[in-house]
Amino acid sequence: MQKLFHKLKEASRARSDAEFCSKIDGALQEADESQLWIELLREDCGIDGRNIERLYVETYELIAIFATMAGKTRRSQ
């Protein structure tokens, strides 16, 4: 998750829409990878509970937000 927030910080400093989309795409990839690890913990390692579910939902929501941000920025160009 640390890489994800680093990518977001970089996106906030972007000098162009193309650079912004590139950085948001990086954050999207990091969020997707985080979600994969959470799925592996749940399904393959049998780790469950409220905390892991909240992390999964939060990661899903971040993915949706980043995809929307990148898509709207690309359409506005």
PyMOL commands that set and color helices and strands:
alter all, ss='L'
color gray80, all
select helices_A, chain A and resi 2-12+17-43+50-76
alter helices_A, ss='H'
color red, helices_A
deselect
rebuild
show_as cartoon
